[in-house]
Amino acid sequence: MTDLPDTMHALVLTARDGLELQEVPRPTPGPGQLLVRIAASPVNPSDLMTLVGEYGIGADYPFVPGLEGSGVVVAAGSGVVARWMVGKRVALATGNGGMWADYAVVDASRTIPLPEGVSLGSGAMSAVNPLTAIALVALARKGGHHTVVSTGAGGQLGRMIRKRAHDKGVKIINVVRRAEQVAQLQAEGARHVLNSSDARFDEDLANLCRDLRCRMAFDAVGGAMTGRLVAALRPGAEVLVYGALEQSAIKLHPGKMIFREATVRGFWLSQWLPRQGVPRLLWSAREATRALMGGFAVSDVARIVPPEQAEAGIADYAARMSAGKTLIRFSDEDLGVTPTG
Ligand SMILES: NC(=O)c1ccc[n+]([C@@H]2O[C@H](COP(=O)([O-])OP(=O)(O)OC[C@H]3O[C@@H](n4cnc5c(N)ncnc54)[C@H](OP(=O)(O)O)[C@@H]3O)[C@@H](O)[C@H]2O)c1
């Protein structure tokens, strides 16, 4: 580690909404840990929530955000497995931030070596969304659901859910909020796409749910949407709320839940993953990285920005999320992705 710098650049959240590029001490890996030189880390909706102090990790300031990323292992603490990883390109996710920096320390078990055909740019987005798509579709199948309503369906995760569901024989009723998203999803081959901004949306959704006997929804939106889903689904419905894109309280009349015997419950990948056990975890991680090579897990990247331009990159992403992710680049490694924006 002698040729590594003692300090590094990191985007530090010093208070709610207070992101600063700072020079800070470079972390040192402990037993079983790796030091990864970060290549890139995406901006996800969870990061937008973290920036305003509303994400579930409850960290104290100052705090380095970034829940997933990719990079090259440059050093390891003690441990045979950790040492074996030195020099490898990896995807990593800590579950508690730290990726928006030149270097991050992570438990070796929190990394996935990237296969030859997977770029560092794609690898940076291989954990959060692909594993969530695997988890949600698995939950639908476990519950015997053949059709599921999916909101936020024009985003990267919504599109992954649709493709993963298709691969696993589950139909998706896609809900988006703009006409151009309807056209885009239809062009990608989606069969059922509804626009929640249309006047007939609630009626059309209820009719489709009746025809397709749909009793389940994956809800990324919350707010009024959750109540609209419960009203449209068949009685005995289950709504899995996994996102808070509307940033407002769920609006749901108790009568709709009681007389339709509906269940609304939360889903968080960080809680779901540890419940799976090591073999299933490894299998899911392998499925996710394999699917980066033209499979369900591919994400669009709208722009790649250096840390100095992170704030502008975050604002651009928040203004039009469906356009694709902002990737923050921390090293000059080839990321192997072409921005669409
Ligand atoms: N619970 C978990 O473990 C877990 C794990 C992964 C992701 N998530 C959640 O999954 C959701 C989607 O993530 P993503 O990476 O797919 O995001 P993304 O690629 O940025 O896509 C977000 C999509 O939602 C739409 N949208 C934004 N605000 C909306 C609103 N108020 N009402 C309806 N639609 C809205 C966007 O459309 P526009 O283009 O019109 O903005 C875009 O199509 C996020 O809420 C994220 O936090 C949760």
The ligand as a MOL file (V3000), in Angstrom:
LIG
                    3D

  0  0  0     0  0            999 V3000
M  V30 BEGIN CTAB
M  V30 COUNTS 48 52 0 0 0
M  V30 BEGIN ATOM
M  V30 1 N -36.8400 -0.9550 -1.7590 0
M  V30 2 C -35.7100 -1.2900 -2.3280 0
M  V30 3 O -34.9600 -2.1340 -1.8420 0
M  V30 4 C -35.3340 -0.6130 -3.6160 0
M  V30 5 C -34.2200 -1.0600 -4.3660 0
M  V30 6 C -33.9350 -0.4340 -5.5810 0
M  V30 7 C -34.7090 0.6490 -6.0120 0
M  V30 8 N -35.7360 1.0590 -5.2430 0 CHG=1
M  V30 9 C -36.6210 2.1560 -5.6660 0
M  V30 10 O -37.1010 1.8850 -6.9650 0
M  V30 11 C -37.5540 3.0940 -7.5460 0
M  V30 12 C -37.1000 3.1620 -9.0030 0
M  V30 13 O -35.6830 3.2240 -9.0660 0
M  V30 14 P -34.9520 3.3990 -10.4770 0
M  V30 15 O -33.5110 3.1920 -10.2610 0
M  V30 16 O -35.6870 2.6150 -11.5070 0 CHG=-1
M  V30 17 O -35.1910 4.9400 -10.7770 0
M  V30 18 P -35.1300 5.6650 -12.1910 0
M  V30 19 O -34.4240 4.8720 -13.2120 0
M  V30 20 O -34.6480 7.0250 -11.8960 0
M  V30 21 O -36.6590 5.7280 -12.6390 0
M  V30 22 C -37.6450 6.3670 -11.8970 0
M  V30 23 C -38.9240 6.3590 -12.7140 0
M  V30 24 O -40.0130 6.8070 -11.9170 0
M  V30 25 C -40.6320 7.9230 -12.5530 0
M  V30 26 N -41.0630 8.8470 -11.5070 0
M  V30 27 C -40.3210 9.7280 -10.8030 0
M  V30 28 N -41.0820 10.3660 -9.9310 0
M  V30 29 C -42.3370 9.9060 -10.0780 0
M  V30 30 C -43.5830 10.1930 -9.4660 0
M  V30 31 N -43.6980 11.1170 -8.5140 0
M  V30 32 N -44.6820 9.5170 -9.8900 0
M  V30 33 C -44.5950 8.5760 -10.8490 0
M  V30 34 N -43.4420 8.2640 -11.4780 0
M  V30 35 C -42.3270 8.9220 -11.0800 0
M  V30 36 C -39.5730 8.5360 -13.4630 0
M  V30 37 O -40.2010 9.1970 -14.5330 0
M  V30 38 P -39.7520 10.6320 -15.0610 0
M  V30 39 O -38.7840 10.4060 -16.1780 0
M  V30 40 O -41.0360 11.2050 -15.4970 0
M  V30 41 O -39.1080 11.3680 -13.9140 0
M  V30 42 C -38.8420 7.2820 -13.9200 0
M  V30 43 O -39.5300 6.6620 -14.9960 0
M  V30 44 C -37.0030 4.1980 -6.6570 0
M  V30 45 O -38.0250 4.6730 -5.8320 0
M  V30 46 C -35.9600 3.5010 -5.8050 0
M  V30 47 O -35.7380 4.1120 -4.5750 0
M  V30 48 C -36.0570 0.4560 -4.0680 0
M  V30 END ATOM
M  V30 BEGIN BOND
M  V30 1 1 1 2
M  V30 2 2 2 3
M  V30 3 1 2 4
M  V30 4 1 4 5
M  V30 5 2 4 48
M  V30 6 2 5 6
M  V30 7 1 6 7
M  V30 8 2 7 8
M  V30 9 1 8 9
M  V30 10 1 8 48
M  V30 11 1 9 10
M  V30 12 1 9 46
M  V30 13 1 10 11
M  V30 14 1 11 12
M  V30 15 1 11 44
M  V30 16 1 12 13
M  V30 17 1 13 14
M  V30 18 2 14 15
M  V30 19 1 14 16
M  V30 20 1 14 17
M  V30 21 1 17 18
M  V30 22 2 18 19
M  V30 23 1 18 20
M  V30 24 1 18 21
M  V30 25 1 21 22
M  V30 26 1 22 23
M  V30 27 1 23 24
M  V30 28 1 23 42
M  V30 29 1 24 25
M  V30 30 1 25 26
M  V30 31 1 25 36
M  V30 32 1 26 27
M  V30 33 1 26 35
M  V30 34 2 27 28
M  V30 35 1 28 29
M  V30 36 1 29 30
M  V30 37 2 29 35
M  V30 38 1 30 31
M  V30 39 2 30 32
M  V30 40 1 32 33
M  V30 41 2 33 34
M  V30 42 1 34 35
M  V30 43 1 36 37
M  V30 44 1 36 42
M  V30 45 1 37 38
M  V30 46 2 38 39
M  V30 47 1 38 40
M  V30 48 1 38 41
M  V30 49 1 42 43
M  V30 50 1 44 45
M  V30 51 1 44 46
M  V30 52 1 46 47
M  V30 END BOND
M  V30 END CTAB
M  END
